[in-house]
C-alpha cells in the first residue's frame, strides 16, 4: 500500500547525493513514491516540484560548509510559508551542518550521519524520530520487535560482571547508547545452579562467570536499569536446577524475552550441573512446555555445543533438527534457532556457511503457521583472538559471513571475549562494529550461498544428517512411539555414541568412539586405525553393527 510521496534532493551547491538516494531507496521499500531531483538543486526548482507534487515529505541533503547552508535557510523557510499544503521536512548532512539545521527549528527530522539504517526505517514506518526516548517507540516483546525493525536484525549481547553494582551501572550505560536490542544477562554459576539453595553456594565462586544475583528484587533492579535509551529487552539463561521456579522468577522479574535452554547439556556431561543426563533432558522438555504454554519464545542453545566439542558437522546439523523438533513437540510456538558460526574454528568460511545452511533448511522444514522459526547468528567464542585488534577484524568478518542467512537476531560476541569478559564500553563498541557491517551488507550483499562448493556440501550434510536421524528412529521404533522427542532414547544415543563428540569423557557409561578431523575446511568423522574418513552409514555400522 502506497504511503505517499517523498521528494529528495541535494540543495544549493552540494553535489553529494548518496545519502539522499539511499534514504529514498529505503522509502521505496516502505511503500512511498519517491521523486529524486538530483544534485545542486536550486531552491526555486525544489519548491516548483513541491507545488506540482504535494509530497508528504521533502528530504534535502547538504554536506559542504555549514555557513553556506545557513545562507540557504531563509529562502527555504520563506518559500515554505507560501505553500498551501506544507510538507514535513527531513534534513541529512554532516554533524556541523546538521547542527545548523537543528538550531533553525525548521526541520521536523534531522539526521547527522550517526544514525543507522534501522533509525531511518523506523522513521519511515512510524513518522517518529527523536533523539529523546520514549518506551512507546520500542516494542517490548521479541516477536514484535523483530517485526518492527525487519529487515534490520536485532542485536543481542551477553553482559554480566563479577560486581552486581558495576553490572547495574553497565546496563544503564548500554541502554543509553541505543545500540543493542536485547541485554542477555550473564549470571554466575551460584545463581544459575543454587538460586533457591543458598546453603549450597560456594562463596569463593561468587561472580565466577557472571553477575551474582541473589534475590528476585535484584533481578528487578537490573531490569529497571535498562529503562533508558531504546529500552532494550532483557533475557537470561535458564537455571541448571529448580528450572521451573527459576523460569518463573525470570518471567516475573525481568519479563524474560525468551527462554534459552540446552537439550543435552548443563548436567553431568559438562560439569555445569549435577543432574543426570536423562533428568536434565526431562527438565528441558518441561521447561519448553512451561514457556510454550505461556506464549514465551524458546531457544534451544544446543547444536553449537556439539561443534564446540569437535563433533563432526553432521551431528551439529542433525541436532539442529532434533532441537527444533523437540520444541515443536513441547508446545513452543515461536522458536529462536541459534546458529553459531566458526565452530570448530578451523572450518573454512565456505564450509562453515554450508553447514549452517544445512541446519537452516532442516530446522525450517518444521515450520508451520503454529510453529514460527527465527534465525539467530553469532560468532564462535573460540574463533576470537586474544589480540584485541585481530579479534575486532574477526568479529566483523564473522558478521559479514552470517548475514548471508538473513538473520532476525545477531548475538554479538564482544571482541574482548578471547581475553576477558566484555565491559559496557566493549559491548557498545562491539555492537557498533557489527552495525557497521550490517549497514554495508544489508542491501546487496554478495550471495555466497550460491557458491557451487557451498551448495554441494550443504546437500551432502542434509543427506548424512537425515541418515543419522532415520537410523535413530529405526533403531528405537520398538521402544518408543516418538524416538526423537523421547529423553530416554536420546540419552541412550549419547551413551552409546550414536550422538557423540570427542570431548565427552568416555567411561563405562559413555562408550562412544568418535574421532574427528578437519579436512578441506570440513569437520569429518575419522577412523584413526584405518586412517580414513567415515560417512554416517560407515560410522554407525562400525559402532552398532547395524544399518538401515
N, C-alpha and C positions, 0 to 999 in steps of 0.2 A: 504494500500500500504506500503510495506516494505521500511524503510528509510536507511538501512544499519546495520552494526554490531557494538556492543559495548562490549569490554572486561572489566570485573571488577574483582578486587582482592584487598585484604589487603596484603601489602608487608612487606618484612623484617621479623621482629619478632612479628609483630602485628597480633593478632588473632581476633580482633574485626571486624566483618563483617556485622553487622546490617545495617550500613549506606550504604555500597556498595550494599547490597541486595535490600534495599528499592529503591535506585536510579535505579537499573536495572529493578525492578518491574515497576516503573514509565515509564522507557524507553520502556518496552514491551507494555504497554498500548498505547504508542505513535507510535507504529509500528516498533520498532527496533528489530532485532535479538540480543539476549544477550548471552554472554558466561561468566559464573562465574567460576573463577579459585580457589576460596577458601581462607582460612586464611593463614597468614605467608608464602606467596608465594615468592620463591626466584626470584631474578631479572632475572637470565638467563632463568628460566622457563617462566616467564612473556613474555620475548622477543621471545622465541620459539613459543609461542601461537600467538604473534603479526605477526611473519613472516608467520605462517601457515594460518592465517585467514584474514589478511589485513583489520582490522577494521577501521571504520571512527573515533571512539573514544576509548581511553583507560582511564578508571576511576579507580584510585587507592586510597586506604584509609590508613591512619596511625593515630592512636590515642594514642600513647605512648609518650615517651620523645622526645622533639623537636630535641635535639642534636643528638640522634640516627638516626632520619630520615635524618638529614643533611648529615650524613655519607653515606647514600644510594644514594644521588643525583648525585654525579659524575659518578657512574656506569650507572644510568638511562640515563643521558644526553649523555654519550659517546656511549652507545649502540644505542640510538635513531639516532645518526648521521649516523650510518652504514645502517639504513633501506632504502630500495629503495622507499617504499611508507610510508611516515611519517603520523601517525595518529594525531588527536588533543588530547591533554592531559587534563584530568579533575582530580583535586585533592579534596578530602574531609577529614577533620580532625578537631581536636580541634583548637581553636584560636591560641595558641602558635605554633603549627605545621604548621597551615595554613599560619602564618606569614613568616615562613621559606620558604614555597613553593612559596609564592607571591614574596618574595625578590629574589628568584633564577631567576625569569624571564623566566623560562622554561615552566610553565604550561599556557595553554590557558584560563582555568577557574579554580578558586579556591573557594571552599565552606568551610566556617569555622563553620558551625552549627548554625549561627544566621539567616540563610535564612529560608524561609518557603517553603512548598510544591509547591506553585504557582510559586516561582522563578525557581525551578527545571523544572516544566512543561513548563514554558516559554522558558527556555534554550533549552529543548529537541525539542520544536516546531520550534524555530527560529534560533538556533545555536548562539544566542546572550545572553551574560550575562556580566554585568559590574556594578560595584558599582557607576560608573559615570552614569548620567541620560541623556536621550535623548527622547524628546516627540514622536519621530517616533516609539519608542518601546512600546508605550502605546496607545491603541485605545481610540479615543476621542468621541465616542458615546456609549450609554449604551448597545445596542444590540451587537455591535462588541466587546465590552469589555467583555461581558458575554461569547461570543464565544471564545475569546482569552484565557480566564482563566478557562473555564469549565474543569473538574467538580468542581474545587475550586470556591466557591461562592465569589461574590464581597462583599466588606464591605462598608457600608454607616454609617455615624454618623451625628447627628444633632449638629450644633455648631453656637452659636451667643451669645456674651457677651454684657452687657449694654453699654460698651465703644466701639465705632467704631474702634478706633486705636488699642485697645487691640485685637479686633476681627481680624483685618487685620494681626497683628503680629502672632496671634494664627494660622491663616490659613496657613501662610508660614511655621511655625513650624511643623504643622501637615503634610503638603505636603512633607517636607524634611524627615520626619520619614518613609515615604513609607509604611505605614501600612493600609491605607484607600484608597478606590477607588472612593468614592463619598462623597464630603462635602455637607451636606444639610444645607443651610443657615437658621438659626433661626432668624427671623426678629421680631421686636417689633410690638405691636398692631397698633401703629400710622402709621407704614409703611404698614402693611397689609391692613388696612382699609382706611387710609387717604393719601396715597402717592400722589395722584393728587389733594388733597384738604387740603393744609397746614393750612388754616384758621380754620379748624375743629379739629386740633390736640389739645390734652390736654398735655401741656408741662410737667406737673407733671408725665405723663405716659411715657415719653421718656425712652427707654431702658427696659420697662416692658415686660418681656417675650422673649427678644432677642435683636439683634443689631439694633440700629436706622440707617436706610438708607434713605436719603432724596432726592437723585438725581440718575439719570441713571449713571452718571460718578462715583459715589461712588460704585455702583454695579460693574462697570467695574474694578475699582481698587481692589475690593475684588477678582474678578476673576484673575487679574494679580498676586495677592499674592499667588495663588495656582500653579503658573507655575514653580514649583520646584519638586524635588524628583521624584515621579511616576506620576506627572501631573494628579492629581485626577480630575474627572468630578465635576461639581457643579450644584446644583439644589436648588430650593426654593419653599415653599408652595405658592399656589395661593392667590391672593388678596380676600378680602371679600367685595369689592366694586370696581367699574370700572374694572371688571375682565378681559376683553379682552385687554384693554390698558395696564394693569399690566402684562398680559401674554406676550404681545409684547415687553415690556420693558425687561422682564427677558430673552426672546429669544435673543434679540439683545445684551444685556449687559453681560450675563454670559453663553450664549448658554445652557439655561436650559435643563438639561439632560432628564428630563421628567416632565410632569405636574402632580401634586397631588392635587386633589380636592374632597371634600366630596359631596355626592348627597343630603343629607338631613340636613346638619348642617352648621355652621358658619352663623347663622341668629338669628331670634327672639327666637328660641327654646333654644339655648345655650348661648346667650348673646355675641357671638363673632362677631356680626354684627347687623345691624338694619333692614336688609331686611326681608320681609315676607317670609314664608316658600316656597310658590309656586314660588316666584320671584327668590330665591336663587337656587331652583331646575332648573328653566329655564336657569339661568346663568350657572349652572354646565353643562347642556347639550350643551349649546352654546360653552362653553369652551372646552368640549370634541371634538366637531366638528372642532373647530379652530385648535386644535393641531393635530387631526387626519388627516385633510386635508393637513397639512404640514409635515406629516410623523414623528411627535414627539410622543413618547410613553406617555401613560397616566396611572396613578394610581388613583383609587377611594379609598381614605382612609376613608372608610365608615363602613364596618361591625363591626370593633372593637369599634366604637363609641357607638354602641348599647350594647356591652358587658361591656364597661366602665360605662354604666348607668344601669347595672344589669338587662338588658333584658335577658330572658331565651335563652338557646343555640339555639333553633330553629330559633329565629329571626335573630341571627348572621349568621347562615347558609343560611337562605333564602336571606338575604341581600347581601351575597357574590355573589349569583347567579344573583340577580336583578342588582347589581352594574355592573358586567361584561356584563350583557345583555344590559344595557344602553350604556356602552362603545362601544359595538359591533354595536348597532343601530345608534351610532353617529360618525361613520367613523373611529374609532380607529382601528389601525392595530396591534400595539404592546401594549399589556396590562400587566401592572405590578400589580399583585394581592397580597395585603399585608395580612399576617396572623399574628395577634398579639396573642401570647400565654399568659397564666396566667391571663385571664380576664373572669369572676371575679377571683380575686387572691386566692379564696378559692377552686377553682376547683382542683381535683387531676390531676397529670400529665397524667395518663392513659385516663381519661375522657376529658381532655383538648386536647390531641392528637386526640382522636376520633372526637371531634368537628372540628378540623382543617382538618382532613382527609375528613370529610363530605363536608366541604367548598371547598376543592381542587377538589373533584370528581364532585361536581355540577358546579363549575366555569369552569372546563376544559371540561365539556360536550359541551361547546360552541365553543371549539377550531376548527379552520379550517386553511387551508393554508393562508387565508387572515385575520385571527384573531389569533394571536400568544399570548400565555399566559406565563408569567414569575413569578415564586414564590418568594416572599419576606417575610422573617420572622423577628420577633422581640420579645423581652421580653416585658411583660406588665409593664407600669410605676408603677401601684400600687403594683406590686409584689416585687419591690426592697426596702429593708430595709433602714432606715436612719442610721443604723450602717454600716459603710463602709466595714468592713471585712466580715460581713454577706452578704452584697449586692454583693461583688465580687463572693462569692460562688453561690449566686442565679443567677447571670449573666451567670456563667459557666454552671450551671445546666440547665437553660432555653435554652441555646445554644445547649447543647447536645440533649435535647428533640426535638428542632426544626429541627435539622439536619436529623431527621427521614423522613422528607418530601422532602429531597434533594433540598434545596433552590438554586435559582440562585443568590439571594441577601440576605445578612444578614444586617438588620437595627440594628446596635449595639446601645444599650442604655447604656450610661455612668453609671458606678456603683455609682456615686455620686448623681444621679438624685433624689433619695429619700430625699436628704438633700439640694442640691444646684445644679445650672447649671454646666455642665461639663466644666472645663478649658481645654486648649490644652493638658496639661500633662495627665489629666484624660481621654481625648479622646484617646490618644495614648496608655495608659496603658489598657484601656478597650478593644481596638482593639487587643492588644497583648493577653489578656486573651481569647478572642474569637478565635484568631488564634491558640492558644494552644489547644483549644477544637477541632477545625476543623482538625488540624494536627493529632489528636488522633483518630478521628472517621470517617474521610472522606473515608477511605478504611476499610471495615469490621466492621461497627457499629452494635451493637445488634439491631435486627429488631423488635422494639416494635410495629410496625404496625400490626404484625401478632398475637398479643395477642388476645385471643378469646373475652375478655370483650371489648377491643377496637373496634374490628370488629363489635360486636353486637350493641354497642352504635352508631357507625358510620351508620350502616344500619337503625337503629331507627330514627336517626336525619334526614337522607335523606328522609325517608318516611314522617316524620312530616313536614319537610320544603316543600316538594312537595305538601302536602295537603294545606299548607298556600298559596303557590303560585297559585295553581289551584283555591283556594277559591277566591282570588283577581281577577283572570281572569274571573271567572264565575260571580262574583257579579257585575262586571263593564262591562260585554261584550256588553250590550246595550248602554253604554255611551261612549265607546272608542274602536277604532279599535285595539289598542295595549296597554292594560292597564298597563303592567309592564314598558313601556317606556313613559308613559303619566304623566307629572308632576302634573296635576290636580288630577289624580287618586291616585297617591302616597301620595300627600298632604292630600287628604280626608281619606286615610287609616290611616295616623298618627293621624289626628284629631279625628277619631272615635275609635282609639285604636286597630285597626286590626294589625298595626305595632306599637308597644308600648314598652316603657321602664319605670320602676318605677321612674326614676329620672326626667322624663319630667313633668314639673309643670302642674298640672291639673287645668282647669278653664272652662269657658263657651265655649271656642274654642277647647281645647284639653280635651276630655272627656273619655279617656281610663281608664280602671280599673285594669290594670295588677299588680299583686303582684308576686314575685318570691322568691324561697328558694333554697339554695344549699343542696342537699341531695345525699349521696353516691358519692360525688365528681362531681355531675352534677347540673347545674342551671336549675330549672324547674319552669313552671308556677304553681301558688299556689292560692287556694281559702281559704282565712283566715276564712271565715264564716263557711264553711263546713269542714275546716281543711283537705283538700285533694289536691293532685297534679292533674293537668289537662293536657290531651293531646290537640292537636290543634283543633280537632273536638269538644271537650267539651268546650274549651275556647272560640272559635269563635261562637258556638251556644249560650252560655250564654251571649255573648256580643251583638250578632246581631239577635238571634232567627232564624238563617239560617244555613244550612249545604249543602254539595254537596255529 
